[in-house]
Amino acid sequence: MAYENDTEEPVEDSDLNGDNVPDWLIPSHVYDVLKWVALIVFPALATLVGALGPVWGFTALASNVATTLNALGLFTGVIIGASAIKANTSK
């Protein structure tokens, strides 16, 4: 921010050069939800599907769904991890 006429009132700079980009990639509420989903929901669902699929006769489908859920959990973890690293390095 710049100050106009040596006063203490800031004047907003243009964001054309990207100076006003936030320090985080995702908002904190979204971060909290995604963290919960990545650490609890996806692994729990993958385990549930992997355990009950063969019991109900869906062995191949259960394996595919469990692998997909684990991949989604890993991807979500990487996204929230990148956001946390970016926020910590900008402090």
Z-matrix of the N, CA and C atoms (Angstrom, degrees):
N
C 1 1.449
C 2 1.520 1 109.38
N 3 1.288 2 115.48 1 149.72
C 4 1.467 3 121.34 2 177.32
C 5 1.517 4 108.87 3 -109.74
N 6 1.325 5 114.98 4 158.24
C 7 1.457 6 120.56 5 177.70
C 8 1.517 7 108.39 6 -113.11
N 9 1.314 8 114.63 7 136.11
C 10 1.451 9 120.76 8 -175.62
C 11 1.526 10 110.20 9 -96.83
N 12 1.328 11 117.40 10 127.76
C 13 1.467 12 123.82 11 175.37
C 14 1.524 13 113.06 12 56.70
N 15 1.317 14 117.89 13 39.04
C 16 1.468 15 123.23 14 178.45
C 17 1.526 16 113.65 15 55.61
N 18 1.321 17 117.13 16 28.47
C 19 1.464 18 120.40 17 174.89
C 20 1.519 19 108.05 18 -97.69
N 21 1.293 20 116.59 19 170.72
C 22 1.453 21 121.38 20 -178.92
C 23 1.522 22 112.35 21 -91.79
N 24 1.314 23 118.84 22 8.15
C 25 1.454 24 121.30 23 178.90
C 26 1.517 25 108.98 24 -90.63
N 27 1.340 26 117.34 25 118.88
C 28 1.462 27 119.63 26 -177.94
C 29 1.528 28 111.85 27 -73.13
N 30 1.295 29 115.11 28 148.78
C 31 1.461 30 122.54 29 174.83
C 32 1.513 31 106.51 30 -113.70
N 33 1.330 32 117.17 31 128.82
C 34 1.456 33 121.32 32 -178.27
C 35 1.519 34 110.77 33 -66.17
N 36 1.336 35 115.80 34 131.41
C 37 1.452 36 121.05 35 174.56
C 38 1.523 37 109.63 36 -83.61
N 39 1.282 38 115.73 37 162.29
C 40 1.456 39 121.36 38 176.72
C 41 1.525 40 109.39 39 -69.95
N 42 1.314 41 116.75 40 146.41
C 43 1.454 42 121.21 41 177.68
C 44 1.527 43 111.13 42 -96.90
N 45 1.309 44 117.19 43 15.73
C 46 1.456 45 120.06 44 -177.87
C 47 1.520 46 112.43 45 -65.42
N 48 1.309 47 118.18 46 -29.38
C 49 1.463 48 120.49 47 179.58
C 50 1.524 49 112.55 48 -97.17
N 51 1.325 50 118.93 49 4.46
C 52 1.458 51 122.81 50 175.62
C 53 1.507 52 115.23 51 82.07
N 54 1.331 53 118.73 52 18.54
C 55 1.464 54 121.23 53 -178.84
C 56 1.526 55 113.13 54 -71.21
N 57 1.318 56 118.38 55 -24.66
C 58 1.461 57 121.83 56 -175.25
C 59 1.528 58 112.38 57 -99.48
N 60 1.323 59 117.79 58 30.07
C 61 1.448 60 122.10 59 178.87
C 62 1.525 61 108.59 60 -78.29
N 63 1.337 62 118.45 61 136.02
C 64 1.465 63 119.66 62 -179.18
C 65 1.532 64 111.51 63 -65.67
N 66 1.339 65 116.00 64 159.54
C 67 1.458 66 122.17 65 -178.60
C 68 1.522 67 113.17 66 -75.02
N 69 1.312 68 118.43 67 -17.89
C 70 1.449 69 122.43 68 -176.94
C 71 1.516 70 109.65 69 -111.34
N 72 1.297 71 116.46 70 160.56
C 73 1.463 72 120.95 71 177.14
C 74 1.522 73 112.11 72 -91.26
N 75 1.335 74 117.02 73 -31.67
C 76 1.461 75 121.46 74 179.15
C 77 1.526 76 108.92 75 -132.75
N 78 1.339 77 117.58 76 148.39
C 79 1.472 78 120.62 77 179.54
C 80 1.534 79 111.79 78 -63.31
N 81 1.317 80 116.72 79 157.00
C 82 1.467 81 121.24 80 -174.17
C 83 1.526 82 112.89 81 -62.76
N 84 1.339 83 118.15 82 -37.44
C 85 1.472 84 119.78 83 179.26
C 86 1.530 85 110.05 84 -66.00
N 87 1.312 86 116.75 85 -43.23
C 88 1.467 87 120.51 86 177.98
C 89 1.525 88 109.59 87 -64.27
N 90 1.323 89 117.00 88 -39.94
C 91 1.464 90 122.12 89 176.78
C 92 1.523 91 110.60 90 -57.35
N 93 1.336 92 117.21 91 -47.63
C 94 1.462 93 121.12 92 -179.01
C 95 1.521 94 111.94 93 -61.90
N 96 1.322 95 116.50 94 -42.80
C 97 1.470 96 120.60 95 179.61
C 98 1.530 97 110.38 96 -66.23
N 99 1.329 98 116.85 97 -47.01
C 100 1.460 99 119.93 98 -179.76
C 101 1.523 100 112.00 99 -63.55
N 102 1.321 101 116.83 100 -36.13
C 103 1.465 102 120.44 101 177.90
C 104 1.523 103 110.34 102 -63.99
N 105 1.317 104 117.09 103 -43.68
C 106 1.461 105 121.43 104 178.16
C 107 1.528 106 110.53 105 -63.05
N 108 1.324 107 116.31 106 -43.61
C 109 1.467 108 120.44 107 179.91
C 110 1.533 109 110.46 108 -64.33
N 111 1.331 110 117.08 109 -44.77
C 112 1.465 111 120.84 110 -177.02
C 113 1.525 112 112.22 111 -68.83
N 114 1.338 113 117.08 112 -37.74
C 115 1.460 114 119.78 113 -175.19
C 116 1.529 115 114.24 114 -89.04
N 117 1.322 116 117.61 115 -25.60
C 118 1.466 117 120.65 116 -174.50
C 119 1.532 118 112.50 117 -116.62
N 120 1.321 119 116.81 118 -56.36
C 121 1.458 120 121.20 119 -169.28
C 122 1.529 121 112.63 120 -67.96
N 123 1.344 122 117.67 121 -55.29
C 124 1.465 123 119.67 122 -176.69
C 125 1.535 124 112.70 123 -60.71
N 126 1.344 125 119.18 124 -47.75
C 127 1.471 126 117.56 125 178.20
C 128 1.538 127 113.15 126 -63.53
N 129 1.337 128 116.73 127 -37.98
C 130 1.464 129 119.30 128 179.37
C 131 1.526 130 111.32 129 -65.53
N 132 1.323 131 116.71 130 -43.21
C 133 1.470 132 119.70 131 177.82
C 134 1.521 133 111.83 132 -65.59
N 135 1.328 134 116.96 133 -40.08
C 136 1.470 135 119.98 134 178.69
C 137 1.524 136 110.73 135 -61.83
N 138 1.324 137 116.51 136 -41.98
C 139 1.463 138 120.60 137 178.63
C 140 1.524 139 111.18 138 -66.04
N 141 1.317 140 116.39 139 -43.35
C 142 1.460 141 120.90 140 179.32
C 143 1.523 142 111.42 141 -61.97
N 144 1.314 143 116.84 142 -47.67
C 145 1.468 144 120.66 143 -179.35
C 146 1.529 145 110.08 144 -65.89
N 147 1.330 146 117.02 145 -42.18
C 148 1.461 147 120.60 146 179.57
C 149 1.519 148 113.09 147 -64.34
N 150 1.326 149 116.39 148 -32.67
C 151 1.464 150 120.17 149 -179.12
C 152 1.523 151 112.62 150 -82.43
N 153 1.321 152 117.11 151 -41.18
C 154 1.469 153 120.01 152 -174.98
C 155 1.528 154 114.03 153 -90.17
N 156 1.319 155 117.57 154 -21.42
C 157 1.469 156 119.86 155 -179.70
C 158 1.517 157 113.69 156 -56.37
N 159 1.320 158 118.52 157 -51.64
C 160 1.470 159 119.13 158 179.23
C 161 1.531 160 113.35 159 -64.37
N 162 1.322 161 116.92 160 -31.21
C 163 1.462 162 120.15 161 178.64
C 164 1.522 163 110.55 162 -63.03
N 165 1.321 164 116.74 163 -36.23
C 166 1.453 165 121.80 164 -178.18
C 167 1.532 166 112.72 165 -94.67
N 168 1.327 167 116.67 166 5.34
C 169 1.461 168 120.26 167 175.42
C 170 1.519 169 114.42 168 87.64
N 171 1.301 170 117.91 169 19.41
C 172 1.468 171 122.03 170 -179.22
C 173 1.529 172 110.41 171 -115.15
N 174 1.309 173 116.98 172 51.60
C 175 1.465 174 120.90 173 -173.18
C 176 1.522 175 112.52 174 -59.90
N 177 1.325 176 117.77 175 -53.83
C 178 1.473 177 121.18 176 -177.97
C 179 1.519 178 111.05 177 -66.03
N 180 1.320 179 117.31 178 -44.26
C 181 1.462 180 121.18 179 -179.63
C 182 1.530 181 110.42 180 -64.67
N 183 1.323 182 116.94 181 -41.66
C 184 1.464 183 120.85 182 179.78
C 185 1.522 184 110.57 183 -62.99
N 186 1.308 185 117.42 184 -40.12
C 187 1.460 186 120.85 185 178.08
C 188 1.524 187 111.19 186 -63.69
N 189 1.320 188 116.09 187 -43.28
C 190 1.472 189 120.17 188 178.86
C 191 1.523 190 111.96 189 -64.81
N 192 1.315 191 116.91 190 -43.06
C 193 1.464 192 120.84 191 -179.84
C 194 1.527 193 110.66 192 -67.29
N 195 1.329 194 117.60 193 -41.93
C 196 1.463 195 121.00 194 179.49
C 197 1.527 196 110.67 195 -63.55
N 198 1.324 197 117.03 196 -41.35
C 199 1.466 198 120.15 197 177.86
C 200 1.518 199 110.84 198 -64.71
N 201 1.321 200 117.34 199 -40.47
C 202 1.470 201 121.68 200 178.18
C 203 1.528 202 110.52 201 -63.35
N 204 1.316 203 117.55 202 -44.06
C 205 1.465 204 120.79 203 179.30
C 206 1.527 205 111.22 204 -63.88
N 207 1.327 206 117.02 205 -40.14
C 208 1.469 207 119.74 206 177.41
C 209 1.529 208 111.22 207 -65.53
N 210 1.320 209 117.29 208 -38.93
C 211 1.469 210 120.83 209 177.42
C 212 1.526 211 110.83 210 -65.59
N 213 1.326 212 117.68 211 -40.78
C 214 1.462 213 120.82 212 176.84
C 215 1.522 214 111.50 213 -64.07
N 216 1.326 215 116.77 214 -39.14
C 217 1.462 216 120.39 215 176.96
C 218 1.515 217 111.68 216 -63.24
N 219 1.315 218 117.14 217 -42.40
C 220 1.459 219 120.95 218 178.29
C 221 1.521 220 111.18 219 -64.98
N 222 1.325 221 116.55 220 -44.44
C 223 1.467 222 120.89 221 179.12
C 224 1.522 223 111.08 222 -61.17
N 225 1.325 224 117.18 223 -44.72
C 226 1.463 225 121.22 224 178.43
C 227 1.522 226 110.77 225 -63.16
N 228 1.314 227 117.28 226 -40.35
C 229 1.459 228 120.84 227 177.36
C 230 1.521 229 112.33 228 -62.16
N 231 1.320 230 116.86 229 -39.31
C 232 1.466 231 120.60 230 177.92
C 233 1.523 232 110.64 231 -65.21
N 234 1.315 233 117.77 232 -41.45
C 235 1.467 234 121.76 233 179.59
C 236 1.532 235 110.47 234 -62.48
N 237 1.319 236 117.17 235 -48.16
C 238 1.468 237 118.41 236 -178.31
C 239 1.528 238 110.88 237 -71.87
N 240 1.317 239 117.34 238 -31.36
C 241 1.462 240 119.93 239 175.86
C 242 1.517 241 112.08 240 -65.69
N 243 1.342 242 116.79 241 -41.43
C 244 1.457 243 120.42 242 178.00
C 245 1.523 244 110.95 243 -63.90
N 246 1.333 245 116.17 244 -38.85
C 247 1.458 246 119.69 245 178.31
C 248 1.521 247 110.93 246 -65.32
N 249 1.332 248 116.92 247 -41.67
C 250 1.472 249 120.63 248 179.67
C 251 1.527 250 111.05 249 -65.53
N 252 1.323 251 117.19 250 -41.29
C 253 1.472 252 120.38 251 178.26
C 254 1.503 253 110.72 252 -63.56
N 255 1.335 254 117.70 253 -43.57
C 256 1.459 255 121.22 254 179.64
C 257 1.520 256 111.19 255 -62.64
N 258 1.330 257 117.21 256 -41.97
C 259 1.460 258 120.83 257 179.94
C 260 1.525 259 110.64 258 -66.82
N 261 1.322 260 118.31 259 -38.97
C 262 1.474 261 121.35 260 -179.05
C 263 1.511 262 112.49 261 -71.69
N 264 1.320 263 118.58 262 -35.92
C 265 1.468 264 121.01 263 -178.85
C 266 1.514 265 112.15 264 -76.52
N 267 1.317 266 118.38 265 -21.39
C 268 1.458 267 120.80 266 -179.03
C 269 1.526 268 112.42 267 -86.25
N 270 1.319 269 118.32 268 -5.11
C 271 1.472 270 121.23 269 -179.22
C 272 1.496 271 111.26 270 -80.88
